[in-house]
Every structure is written in structure tokens, then in C-alpha cells.
Amino acid sequence: MQASLFLIPVTLGDTPHHKVLPEYNREIILQIKHFIVENVRTARRFLKKTDPSIVIDELTFYELNKHTSPEQVSGYLSPLSRGEHVGVISEAGCPAIADPGADVVAIAQKKKYPVVPLVGPSSLLLALMASGFNGQSFAFHGYLPIDPTERVQMIKKLEGRIYSENQTQLFIETPYRNNKLIEELIRTCRPSTKLCIASDITCEEEYIQTRPVKDWTNKIPDLNKKPTIFLVYK
């Protein structure tokens, strides 16, 4: 197999690997000795759960975060020039989707290295699938502004796109601020606008509910510190 950059999905929580990750992923992982990761410790743990026979000390890890320069990333990909595979592992879900992995992929594409995405769970797509919202046209916006005034303005802007473009809007929040965001959505959005809250996807406490905004009043679940996707649509 030609040396490739493999994008390796991980579980979205403590979900057993066999429930969400194909056996083929394990076969590929066993062929890789170089990994670009967000967090070395969690990456090591993930690999050991994937296959206990993996000898972690024989692997090389390159840490990737918002401070990693393009020059460093380019160096991380040097094993590909020697005919060795490189794997990218994010903290949760699929690499390069709402995480720094996209920068690695962009450089690999520019250098004409093969990029191979492996199958695995994406909280964004799973939430959209279960929401009942428009899956033909949607947009993910990451985190909303922290400033209260700017946040309200953004919520109104996104709600406007629902009605003007018939487009589903997705966004996330720092988990400890989830409950506050729901309250702001209830105060800001039209009563008839639909809000889907998707939390702990694929995990034991998975929660996915879609209701008009007015129906969420006094029925807000406690989502403190729980990974959550928020979706709004008409």
C-alpha cells in the first residue's frame, strides 16, 4: 500500500470501539508507526484499546494544537516521503472536522500525499441525522461569540438563515456553558423555531430531542459538562 496520511476516527466517549469503529480501522492502525495527535496521553490510550498488542514505545507521536506552526506540521509528514504511513488522531470523533487536523490535511494535499479518511462517528452528522432537520443544506459554525451582545446578534443571524435560505444551523458551546446557551436560545429565537439538542451521542446517556423553542421552556435538561450539538431549523 502506498504511504498515506490516514485520518483515524475515535469514539465520542467511553463507547466500546466495536460499536462505532470498523475492524478495518484496526488493521490500518497496526501498520502505522507515526501519529499526529491532539493529546499524546489520550492517543496512547485509544491505540491500546484498539489493540492491546500495540507496543506504544515503538511509536512516534507528534503533538498538534493551535500553536503548531505550518513548518512543524510539514516536518510531521516527513515519514511519508520515506514510504511510511502517518495517522492523524483527534480527541473525539473524526479528524479535521472542527479540530486542527484540517491544517495537516491541507499540507498533505499540497504536497500530493495520498489522504485516506477512515470511517467513524461524527457527532455533527449523527446529530443532523437524528434531528429531523434539512440534511440537504446545513452549516456548522463552531462556537458562538462569548460576548453576550455579539452572541445574541449571531443567534438572530443564524435564525434568519433558517428562514431565508432553508438551511439547518449547527453550533456548539464549551460544555460548562451549555445550560446558559439553551436559556439564551429560548429568550432570543422565535417561539416556533425548532431547536434540537443532541448530547453524549453514541454514549450510554445519549440525549437527542427536537422541539419548538417555546416547548423547551421549563424542560431544559442538565447538560453541564456534557458534549452537546445544538441545531436550529424552521
Secondary structure, 3 states (H helix, E strand, C coil): CCCCEEEECECCCCCCHHHHCCHHHHHHHCCCCEEEECCHHHHHHHHHHHCCCCCHHHCEEEECCCCCCHHHHHHHCHHHHCCCCEEEECCCECCCCCCCHHHHHHHHHHCCCCEEECCCCCHHHHHHHHHCCCCCCEEEEEECCCCHHHHHHHHHHHHHHHHHHCCEEEEECCHHHHHHHHHHHHHHCCCCCEEEEEECCCCCCCEEEEEEHHHHCCCCCCCCCCCEEEEEEC
